[in-house]
Amino acid sequence: MANNIPAEEVRARAFSMPFHCPAYPPFPDTFLDRASLTVTYRSDLDKVAALVPEPLTVTDPVVSIAFLFMRAPKLGDYYEVAQSIRTELNGEQILFRPSMYAESVAAIMDGREILGLPKKYGQPMLRLVNDTLLGTLEYGGSLVARATMGYGYEEMDPEKAKAIAGAPGVVLKIIPHVDGKPRILELVRFGYESVSVKAAYTGPGALELFPNALAPLADLPVREILSTTHTVSDVTLQWGEVVHDYLA
């Protein structure tokens, strides 16, 4: 009679599905030479607040769109877009991420299952075209976002660049039960360690957002661009921390 896998071994080895060939390698994730084009802008308070769950609060409708090239030794290279909203939680200023888009299935599953990062499959891109840094996001065959920045325009303060590259975030993690109701419903805080900034610039920038039914970045319209930055850094994504449990 063949022996099944003992229950204690299942508990010890389980971190992703399928059990016998996990969809991604064990956490944590380190990113090398992570390039980021980030446009930060002010939007409409009522529209921004409508995406932010309590107990997070919004007093200034500041939104960021980051176009990223991720070089992950364990996940492979891929492009990503992250949308962030400036919020506060228990007196701490923290970035709430309502949506993210990536072209890597492993990176999507890794981020969603472990931390609850709200990743969907899309076609982001970040590239240099002559003197212009260009970031784009396509979803479902249509252009959703396009950002441009003057390349290497003005060097940033190193400490400010490090703070941007390692800024903590918070996400709403939702894992449904087998009956469709939420089994996990939490705000999860995450951060970065071993942050090393290799290059950092600021300069003139522009951001265009286009309506899309399933990638609604344009629902938060651009009213005023506050900053445009380009950083290249090494970072390690930390384990998360549950800061609010909606089912407790």
N, C-alpha and C positions, 0 to 999 in steps of 0.2 A: 504494500500500500504506500503510495507516494505521500510525502509530508507537505502540508500546506505551509505558507509563510506564517510564523508565529505572530500573534497579535502585538507582542512587545516590539518585534522587529518592524512591523507596520508603523507603529507609533514613532519609532526612532528614525525611520528613513523617510517618512512622508513629509514632503514640502511642496510638491506640485503634482499635477496630473499630466499624463498617465503615470501611475505609481512606478511602473517598471522602466519607463523612459520619459522622465520629466520634460516639460515643454521649455524649460530654461534652467540655467545653472543655479547653484545655491547663492543666496544673498550674502554679503552686500555687493553692490555694483560700483566699480570705479570707472571714471570717464577721463580719458587722456586727450589733451588738446581740444577740449570741447569748445567749439566756436559758437558764439551767440550774437545775433543781431536783435536787439530789443528796442522796441518803440513803446514809450510810455506816454499816455495821453489822458486827458480829462473827458469824461462822457456825461451822460444825464443821470442824476442821482436816483430818480425813481426807477429807471431801467436797470441800473447797476444793482440797487438794493433788492430788486425782484429776483436776482440770482443768488443772493447770499442768505444762507439759513441762520437762524438764531442758534447759539448765543453770539455769533459773530455780529459786529456792527460796522456800518459804513457811514462816515461823516463827510468824506471827500471822494467823489466818484472817479478815482484814478485807476486806470486799467493799463496793463502791459500785454503786448504780444511779442513773444520771443521765438525767433526762427533759429533752430539749433542743428548743428552737426555733431552727432554723438559718436565718439570712438571708444567703444566698450570692449576691452579684451575678452570678456566672457560672453557677450551678447553679439558682438560684431558691430560694424559701422552702420549707422542709419541716420535719417533726418527726422526731425520732430518739431512740432509747434506747440507752445504752451501759452494759454491765456490765463492771466492772473488779475486779481482785484485786490486793491489795498484795503485791508480790514483791521479790526482790533479784536483781541480776545484776552480778557482778564488784564487789560492794561498794556498788552504787548501788541505792537504793530506787526502784522503777519499777512502774507500773501495767500489769498484763497484762490484755488484753481478750479474753475467751473468746467473747463474742457481742455483736452490735449489731443493731438493727432500725430500718429507715427506711421511709418511704412514698414516697420518690422513687427511680425507677429509675435516673436519671442519677447520683444521689449514691451509690447502691449500687454501680454499676459502676465509677465513679470511685474509690471507696475500696477496693474489692476488687482491681481490676486494678493500681493503682499501688502502694499501700502494703500490700495484703493485709489490710485491715480486714475482720473477719468479719461482714459485713452481710447480713441477710436482709430480705425484704419483710414489713413488719408495719404496724400502724396505731397509732403512738404519738400522744400528745396532751399538751399542756401549756397550762393555762389558769387564769385567776383566777375564782373563784366567791365573790363577796362578799368575805369576809376570809380565804379559804382558797386557797392555791396548790395546784392539783390536777394530778398527772401520772398518765397511764394508758398501758398498752400492751395492745392486743388482737392476737391472732394466730389465724388460722383461725377467726374468728368467736367466739372465747372470750376472756375477760379473763385476762391473764397477770400483770399487776402494777398496783398502785394506790398512789400516794404522796400524802400531804397534808402541808402545812406552814402554820403561821400566817404570813400575808403581812406583810412589813415589820416583823417583830417586834423585832429587835435588829440594829443595824448591826455589820458585821464589821470587823476590822482590815484596812485596805486592802492591806497587804503579804501577809497570809495569804490574802486573797481572790485576789490576783494569782497567788500560788503555786498555788492550786487551779485557777484558770482556765487556767494554762499548764503544768500538770503533764505531764511526758513519759509516753509509753506504749510498749508493745511488743506485737506481735501475731505469730502464727504464720501466715506466708504460704505457701499451698499452691497451686501451679499444676501441673495434671497434663499429662503428655506425651500424644501421640496414642495410645499404647498403654495409657493409664489409670494408668501409674505416675507418681510425682511427678517433674516436671522441675525445679521450684523448690520447695524445702522449707527455709525460713529463718525465723529470728527477726528481725523488722524493728523497729528503734527509730524513733519519730517524736516530734516536739515541736512547739512553737508559738513564733512570734515576733511582735513588735509587739503584745504583749498590753496592752490598755487596759481596766481595769475601771471601769464606769460606775455600778454599783450592786451592793451586796453585803449580804446579811442572813443571819442565823441565827435559829433559833427552834424551837419544838416541832414534832416531825414524827412521822409514822407511815408504815409500809410494809407492804403486804400482797402476798404472792406466791401464785399459784394454779397448780396442776399443769397442764402442757401437754406433749404428746408431742414437739412440734417446737420449742418455745420453753421449755426446761426451767430457767427462772430459779429456780423453787421448789426445785430440787435443792440449792440452797445456802440452807438455812433461816435465818430471822432469829432470832438468839439474844439480841442486845443492840444497840440503836441507839446509835451513838457520836456522830453529828452529822447535822444537816440544814441545808443551805445553799441560798441562792438568789442567783445572780450574773447580771449582765448585762454582757457584755464584747465587745470587738472583738479578734479573733485571726486570725493567718495560719498555716495548716498548713504545716509545713516539709517538705522532701524527706526521705525515710527513709534509714536507715543499716542495712545488714545487720550484725548483731552475732553471729550464729551461723548456720552453714550445715550442715545435717544431712547433706547429700550430699557434702560436701568429703572 
